Amino acid sequence: MHFMDTAKYIFIKFFGYLCIFCGLVIGYGVIQGIDEPHFFVVINGVKRADLEAKMLSLALPVLFIFVGFMLSLITKKDVEAISKARQKFWSIFKK
């Protein structure tokens, strides 16, 4: 494995864990506000305090956690295979 592949692997893992952390922090705040009647969500400029709007605000943290989990599953072998595929693709255009 090349140095750049190792660096990409470390960056992808770090970004995956960072996404999970951000999703958990944002989600914790939203979950705390679900039962609070004075907590409102602004959707299209309208302040809403119903449960449906509050549950909709959980979509972004869940997305962060999902993306972070998928990125954390990547192995060094996957990064190496992607680099080889990219080199093979761009070799067509080199003279």
PyMOL commands that set and color helices and strands:
alter all, ss='L'
color gray80, all
select helices_A, chain A and resi 3-34+51-56+59-72+76-91
alter helices_A, ss='H'
color red, helices_A
select strands_A, chain A and resi 41-43+46-48
alter strands_A, ss='S'
color yellow, strands_A
deselect
rebuild
show_as cartoon
